[in-house]
Amino acid sequence: MSGPVAGTETDAAGWHARAEQLAFPTEAFVDGREVSSVEGTTRPTVDPATGRVLAHVAECGDKDVDAAVRAARAAFERGDWSRAHPRERKAVLLRLASLVEAHTAELALLDSLDAGKLISDTTAIDVPGSAAILAWYAESVDKVYGEVAPTAPTDLALISREPLGVVGAVVPWNYPLEMAVWKLAPALAAGNSVVLKPAEESPLSALRLARLASEAGLPDGVLNVVPGDGPTAGRALGLHPDVDVLTFTGSTAVGKLFLTYAGQSNMKQVWLECGGKSANVVFADTADLDAAADGVCAGIFTNQGQVCSANSRLLVERTVKDALLERVVERARAIVVGDPLDPRTTMGPLVSAEHADRVVDLVESGAAESRTVLGGGGVAGAPSTCFVQPTIFDDVPYDARIAREEVFGPVLAVFAFDDEDEAVRAANDTPYGLAASVWSDSLSRAHRVARRLRAGTVSVNTVDALDVTTPFGGFGQSGFGRDLSLHALDKFTALKTTWVAHG
């Protein structure tokens, strides 16, 4: 299936029938062309819901990355994108946004099959959100102004923004299309060329996006996609001396590697959005515990808990803990774990058997250290080992593994607190600082606690609040730099001063 898809499927049978028609992109995309890897190697990409191999995708290595970087540099120097009129870049990106929207069913299926994501989410959130972000940055291109510095009357100091050159973008598997767009949209809007490495577990939608970008009119070499594993293709991008900036979303451990690679090579700028262990803090003055329970479940069970900003720690004022936990457990029991292509399913598989094994290991550790309230481990009789039950632990020690480590799965750790200071101390007791939530009907307390929490986004009486107009990123070992909003353009541009002494 290579063209736009008419209509929307409404049941699992319809989506599975549509999936059987898919033509999977399998080759890298370099300098406007589909190419095999230099060594001719491939890697299977697997449907985690069934264990079925979907396709064998080009496995790129150092030589492939080098070819992509050379193509990106040549395109940048050629100038048909980097020096194009802002209105021209805007028009191409708007066409790409429209093409993404027109191919919603196809792109949604690619992500659902490749990463186990719910089709109800990919069709309603991931693909429309990606199109909207592309359109938003397209519209921003001709609305970002330079500055004039205050100088003496005989001088004129102009401050302008220029694209950095070649951007290396390495993105994760939990939101394959959307995370790629988070990086690509501002980088391309600013006039850069990009070499994108999708996660080895989920390369398909990024490869399809590159072909749509070419169809939209993006010049050859401006967007290149090199599928491959992190230790090979990712490392090659991080070490490449002709990459000007590296932007990464993924684990903290890998983020630290990219900092090392930059120091070992050309001191390229590195922008990191890494792990999290976000706290959801519920105070007793929260009148609507049902709304809070809905938020708690959304904060940890959305996308099977595979969200960097997942609210995996629930801190509840002791006097309402039992009442809230009862509501959370009731909602968690109602979660339907199963086929991600069935719109009735509310939780699909984790991305891979290897990742599921790690999550189950942490669940077993939690069971030894805490009180199991719900779930615990894999799903008996599931079609693959990638399915993990929604799991809730109570009476969790603050030094337990599930209290300290990022699980990246549907596992909630619950803690009680007695006063505001204790809640803030516990919420901030983590090396991460990506997100947090606060529930309170007291306006002053909400502001006061939000100000004290060390997190890039604090959501009040909701969870994981997010919009293209607001920056997303964190503190500490959650990384630095911001995705989304006009602030994302800061990562992909350099300030230049032009000083004119005119007498």
Order of alpha helices (4+ residues) and beta strands (2+ residues): alpha-beta-beta-beta-beta-alpha-alpha-alpha-alpha-beta-beta-beta-alpha-beta-alpha-beta-alpha-beta-alpha-beta-beta-alpha-beta-alpha-alpha-beta-beta-alpha-beta-alpha-beta-beta-alpha-beta-beta-beta-beta
